[in-house]
């Protein structure tokens, strides 16, 4: 048991002595593509990166960064066309802000550096959980392809702290469960629900589709994307509208299709400029989102550089600008990743604020401490023998440590259900330890009788263990996998207890009481 406890503590805290005294800095949650940060060589952590292994920002233009608030405060003070030096735990980076209007965004999302390798679920950290269901029956291959496309779409959108996995219920229906930390449902609902079929047509003929086959590059940097400087923001009805633009690069095949289609068009004059007789129309999920005029100079030319535009509206100019940039970001993401193999329906969506998540965590920790204190009080009244009470309490704490160490090792997210399961583990531990203790304190007995009593106690415990595992197994699939964390944590907890901690307690108590007698 001691060997397992050492491994568990190493899994939770790693061998980095810095975190034992507090881990300062701002850990990188994600890096947006085609931004100042990505161009400088900064990368998002992978889903397999442990919390303590994530890159930390230590210094920003010579100023120390001790928290996420420090980083965002320093970023908000940047000006256009400036160079930023960022020192991280993995190296030095030089970023340029470019010529931008409004607030500067380097493309870096951070959070306070973690102090353990334990990953908190959405219930405890805040974020959005979405349960998706294919609109029609799909093969397992298409389902896996959809999962990979959603992962890519969310990562491109700047969301890397994401869990996307398949799930099924007891009736055999397939689902996709998406958990995203630190965002609201408005930011991801359309991104997940839309199939994302992007298509550009001239007349009834398709020029190109979204995805890597037809589009080799989508600009997301400040010099070739953002609010359109030619149109800007303007009054629209009772509110405002703002136009956005961004450049894309077509493949040679798509450029040749465009040249072939435009070569058949005639040239017309409009407001002193010459255009082709047909516009290029952009469709998203078969709905028209924009219509662009084609300059006469592009007739029959296989050009690879195209400019996409659109707009966003709001009750005031600031809201219109934010909506326009949000629409641009969503459209860029869909064009990059292409369409999903199947249309998805949103079955359930839950959003939890980070503040509420922190309250949940504090309440759970309080309940856990109260549970241990209550158990301590009860066993103290029941046995009144320190040689029994101290090992019993230490065994319960050891079981919790083993479960948390295993969770840190395999990287599963601890949510409210998982924390509830830990309370269940404490309860089963007390039951089993009381059975063992009662069998060992019945009075002076021979060594043979001790072994018989312990054997009987362990037989009862193993019977209860297999019953618990059998009852938890259906929960791995029930509710489209939403109770999976509860089931896994309970099974892991009782397994560590029955196979390691509780037999160790039996041996320790036997030795102490036998020596006492």
N, C-alpha and C positions, 0 to 999 in steps of 0.2 A: 504494500500500500504506500509506503514511503517513497519508493521509486516512482510510482505512478503520480504521486503528489508533486514530486520535483518536476516531472515532465509537464504536468498540468500548469504549474506556475511559470515555467519557461514558455509554454504556449500562450499564456495570458499576457505576460509582461516582457517576453523576449529576454535576450541577454544584454540588452542596451541599458546601461546603468543610468542614462539620462532620464528615462521615464520614471525611475523610482523616486526622483526628487521633483517631479512635475515636468511635463513636456510642453515647452513654450514654442510658439511659432504658429504659422497658418498652413495647414495641410492642404494640398491641392486636391480638390474634388474632381475637376474636369478642366480641359482646355478646348475651347471652340476651334474648329478647323478654319484655316485661311484667315486667322487673326494675327495680331502682332506677336502674341505669345507662341503660336504654332509655327510662324515663320522663323522665329528666333530659335526654334528647336525644342520647345517645351512640349511635353506629351501628357495625355491623360493617363491616370493609373488604370491598369486592367482590372477586370472583375475579380481576378485571383490575387491581387495585391493585398497583403494584410494591412490593417490600419496603421500600424507602427512603421511599416515599410514605405508608406506613401511619401512622396517628395514634399518637403516643408520649405516654405519661404521664410528666410531668416532675416534678410535685409532688403530694403527698398530705397534705392538712391542714397545709400549710406545710413538710412534711418532703420533702427531695429524694428522688427515685426514680431510682436509677442502674441498676437491674436488675430482673428479674422477682421475684427473691427479696425485694428491698426492698418491692415492692408487696404481695406476699402476706403478708409479716410485718406491715406496717401494717394490712392488711385484717383480719388475725386479732385485732387488738387493739381492734376496734370494739365498741361496745355498742348495745343497742336504743334506738330513738327518738332517734337522733343525726343531725346533719347533717355531711356530708363534702364538702369542697371539693377537687376534682381539677382540676389545671391540665395541659392537654395541649398538644401542638404546634399544635393547631387552635382552642383556646379554653378557657374556664373552665366547669366544671359543678358544680352543687350537688346532691348525692344525699342521700336520707333512708334510714335503715336500717329504719324501721318497727318494729313490736312483734313481735320474733321470739324463738323459743326455740332454744338451741343456737348453733352457729357461724353468723356472718352472711356471706352471699354477696351481693355487689353485682351479680353477673351479668356480671363482666368477666373474660375470660381473656387473659393476656398472656404474652409471652416476651421474652427479651433482645433489645433493638433490633438489627436487622441492620446490617452494615457495607457490604454490597453489594446490588445488585439481583438477584443470582443466587438462584434458588429451589432449595432442596435437596429432593430426593425423600424418600420414606419410608425408603429404605435408609440415608440419611445423617442424617435428622432424627428418625426414630422415628415410629411410628404403625401404622396398619392398612390393608392392601390387601385388598379383597374382590372376587372375580370372580363375578358373578351371571349366571344364564342363565334366560330365560323358560321356564316349565314347558310352554308350548305355542307353536306358531308364531304370531307377531304381525306386524302390518303395521308399516311404518316409522313411520307416524304415532303408533301406540300405543307404539312403542319410545321415540320422542322425548318423548311425554307422560310415560312412566314415568321417564325421566331427569330431566325438570323437576320431577316430584313428589318424587323422591328428593332432589334438590337442596334443595327447599323444606323437606322433612322434616328433613334434616340441619341446615339453617340454623336452623330453629325450635328444634331440640334443643340449639342452642348451639354447633354445629360449622360454622364458616364457612371454615376453611382446608381446603377439600374440593375434590377433583377427581372429577367424575362424567362419564363419556363412554361412548359406544357403541364396541364393538369387534366384530370378526368374525375367524374363522379362515379357513384356505385352503379349507375345505369349504363355507363360506358360512353357518355357524351364527352367530347373533347373540348377543352378550354385552353386559353392562354392567360396566365397570370403575370401582370406587370406591376412592379413596385419601384417607385422612383422617389428618392429622398430629396427633400428640400424644394419641391415645386408644388404648384396648385393645379387643380384640375383644368382650369381654363387654358393653361399652357400646353397641355398634352392631349386633351380630349379629341380635338379634330385631327391631331397628328396620328393618333392611334386608330380612330374610327374610320378615317378615310382610307380607301384602298390605294389612293395615290396614283391613279393612272393619268399621267401628264402627256399631252399630245399637242403638237403644233400642226395646223393645217393651212394649206392654201386652196381655197375652194373646198372640194370634197376629198382632196388628196393629202395624205399625211407626209409632212416633211421630216419630223423626228419625234421620237418618244423620250420620256424621261428615263434616266438610267445610264449606266456606264457604256452601253453599246453605242448610243448615238451622241451622248454628251460626255466629253472627256474632261472638262473642267468647268466648275461653277465658281465665279468670283465672290468672295465674302469679305474682302478687305475694304478699308475705307476709301481707297483711291478708285475703285471701280464698282462700288455698290453703296446704297444708302438712299437718302432723300434726293430725288432728281433735282439738280440745280436749275434746270431749264423751266420746270413747272413749279417746284416747291409746294407750299401749302396755300390754299385758297378757300374762299367762302363757298359753301355748298348747302343750299337750303337754309335750315336753321342752325347748321353747325359748320364744321370745317372738313376739308379733305386734303390729304397730302399724297403726292406721287412718289413712288420709289422706283429704283432701277438697279439692275445688276447685269454683268456680262457673263456670257457662257461661250464655251468653245465646242464646236461640233466636230464629230469625227469626219474623216474624208468621205465616207459613204453617205452620211447625212448631208454634207455640203454639196455633193454631186447631185443628190435628189433635189435639193433646193435650186441648184443651177438649172436642172432639167425642167422643173416646174415654172420657174420665173422666166425662162427663155420663151415660153409660149404666151406670156402676158404682154399687153400693150402699155405704152407710156401715156399718162394723163397728167394734166396740169391742175394744181390745187393750191390756191392762195400764193401764187408766185413760185411754187416749187414743183418739181416733176416727181411723180410717184408711179408705181406700177398699178395696173387696173384692179388687182386683187390685193386684199390685206392678208396678213398672216394672223390667224386666229388661234388663241391659246385655250385649251380645254383642260380642266381638272375634274376627273371622275365624270367625264362626258358633259360637264357644264362649262359654258364659256366664261372665262375669267378676264380676258383682255383681248383687244384687237389692235394690231400694230400696222402702220403703213410701211410699205417697202420702198426705199429710195430707188429712183430710176437707174442709178449707177450699179445696182446689184443685179440687173437683168442678165441672166445667163452666167453669172459669176459664181464659182464654187467657193464662196467665202465661209470661213470657219468661225469667225467672230460675230456673235449676235448679242443684241441687248434686249433683255426682258424688262418689262415695266408693269406696274400695277398701282394700286392705291389703297388707302385706309381712311376711315372717317371717324369723327368724334364730335362731341358737343363743344370742344374748344380745340385750339391749335395744338396744344401739348398732347392731348389724348389722341387726336388724329395722327400726329407724328408717331406716337408709340404704337398705335394700331397698324400703321403703314409698315413700320419696321418689323413688327411681329408677323404680319402677313408675308413680308419679303422673306423673313427667316424660315417660315414654314414652307413656302414655295421652293426656296433654295434646297431645303432638306429633301423634299419629295422628288425634285428633279435629280438630285444626286443619287438617291437610293433606288429610284424606280418604283413601280407599283407592287403591291402585295399579290401573291398568287391567289388569294381568296378574299372576299369581302368579309369584314368583321363587324360584329354587333357588340355594343357595350352592354353587358349584363348587369354589372354592379361597379360603382365607383365610390371610393371613400377617400376623404382628405382630412388629414390631421395636422394641426399647426405645430410648429416646433415648441412653442410655449406649453401647449397642452401635453405634448410628448414628454417634456421635462417634468411636468407635474405627475404624469403617470409613473415615470421612473422613480421619482422621489417617494411616491406613495407605495410602490412595490418594495423598495428598499426598507421603508418603515415597517411594512407588513412582515417582511422577512425577518427583520430584527425582533419584532414583537413575537413572532412564532417561535424563534429560538429561545427568547427569554421566558416565554410561557412554558415551553417544554422543560427548560431548566428548572423552573419553579416546581412543576409537577413531579419530576423525577427526584428533586431534592426532598420534597415532602414524602414521596413514596419510599425511597431507599435510605436517605440520611447517611449515605456512605460516600465520601469523596472518591474512593477508589472505583466506584461504579459511575458516579455522576460525571466526573471530569472526562473519562474515556468516552462516555456516551455522547456528551456535547461535542467533543473533538471529532468523533466519528461523523456526526451530522454535518459539521462544517467541512470535513474532508470530502464527504459525498458531494456537497454543493461545489467545492473547488474542482473536483474531478469532472463534473458535468460542464462547468464553465470552461475548463481547459480543453475538453473535447470539442465544445462549440467553437472556441478560438482556433483549434487545429484544423477543423474541417470547414470553417468559415461560414457557418449558417447564421442567419440573422435572428437575434433574440428579440421577439416581440412580446406583446402582453400574454398571448397564449403560452409561449415558452416559459415566461416567468411564473405563470400560474402553475405550470407543470413542475417547476422547481419547488413550489410550495407543496404540491402533491408528493414529491419525492421526500420532503422533510416529514410529511405525515406517515408515509409507508416506512421510512427509516425508524421513526419512533416506535411504531407498532412492532416491527421486527426486533429492534434492540430490547424492547421490554420483554418480549418472549424469551430472548436469549438470557437476559438478566434474571428473570424469574426462575429459569431452569438452573441457574448457577448460584443462587443465593438461598436455596431451600434448606440449607443446613450442612452440617459436616457429612460428607459422603466420600466413598472411596473413589480413586482415580477412574476405575471402571465405570462407576455410576455417573461420574461427570461426563465421560465420553458418550454414554448412552443418552443422557439428558440433552447434551449439545446436539447429538445426532438427531434426536426427536425434534428439537427446536429448528434446526436447519431444514429438516424435512418439511415442516410447516411453512417455513419461509420460502423454500423453493416452490412449493405448491402455490402459494400466494403470488410468487413472481411470475410463473407461467400463466396464471389467470390474468394478471395485469397486462402482460405482453399480448395475450390473445384478445383482450378487450380493447387495447390501443390500436391494434393492427388495422381494423376497418377505418379508423379515423385518418389514416394516411391518405385515403381517397375520398372520404366523405366531405361534402361541401366544396367540391372542386379543388380539394387540396388546401383550403383555408385553415384547416385544423392540423395540418401536417406538422407544424412546429411544436404544437402541444403534444402530439403523439410521439414524435422523435425524441423530444426532451424527456418525456416520462419514461420511455423505453430505455434510453441511455442512462437516466438517473437510477432507475431500479436495477439495471444491469450492473453498473459500477458498484452499487450498494451490495447486491446479493453476491456477486462474484469476487469482490475485493474487500470493501470496507467492513461489511457486517461479519464475515468470517474472521477478519483481523481483530475486530472488537471482541468476538467470542474468545479468541486465544488470549488477548490481553487481559480480559476480565478473569478468565480461568486462572491465569498465572498469578494475578494480584490476589485473588480471593484464596487460592490454594496456598499461597505463601502466608497469607494472614491466618488461615486455619492451622 
